[in-house]
Amino acid sequence: MGENITISIDGGSLGAFVERPASGSGPVVVVLHEVFGVNDDMRASCRELAEQGFIALAPDLFWRQEKGVDLSHWTDEEWKKGLALYQAYDRAQGAIDIAAIMEFAGSLPGAAGKVGLMGYCLGGLMTYLVSARHGADAGVAYYPGSAEDYASEAKDIRSPLMIHLGEEDEFISKAAQQTIKSAVAQNPSVVIFSYPGCSHAFARHTGTHYDADAAALANGRTYAFLKERLEG
């Protein structure tokens, strides 16, 4: 079973959920949440990573706004709260925070030395931004909302990055997806996959648009990518 820990960085402290593989050691993957905080879905993603041999750490990105956000029931109230937190989130400060969290993650007991990033929606965007601004041993961005607004930063990505996009994403339009694809097309560090017929959050276990086949395909690609770049 996973555990909750506290991480101290510049400006204060934040909570994080950690799940470990049976061996107790392995490369670390920092898992960045959607607008709903570190919730049941993120903990499930951490458990799946642990089953693949990784130490998974999911930090509370909203800690500067409100600590301990955990929205899992998809009520209108939770959607509104998550959206408000998302809209108020300081992405520049967030990227700095995540870089510090990654440094901490590398010092976890059992950490194998390399630290990767994996994020969904807001977390996907932050994976993209951190890859461009700070770097990571590897990064995976699932449906990174608003990444098209930072297309100019694609050229700054020097660490391996994988991006997953649902072709029918209601929050990332086809035009936005094309902007993202065009921005990374000339960058050999970035690989991008599209999933026909899939909406936003197609890999969210309990989401209304969950697509088991597409999620399995994307996750399989993710695990292989992370193992290749983080192990050894």
Secondary structure, DSSP 8 states (H G I E B T S, - for coil): --EEEEEEETTEEEEEEEE--TTS-EEEEEEE--TTBS-HHHHHHHHHHHHTT-EEEEE-TTTTT-TT-B--S--HHHHHHHHHHHHH--HHHHHHHHHHHHHHHTTSTTEEEEEEEEEETHHHHHHHHHHHHT--SEEEEES-TTGGGGGGGGGG--S-EEEEEETT-SSS-HHHHHHHHHHHTT-TTEEEEEETT--TTTT-TT-TT--HHHHHHHHHHHHHHHHHHH--
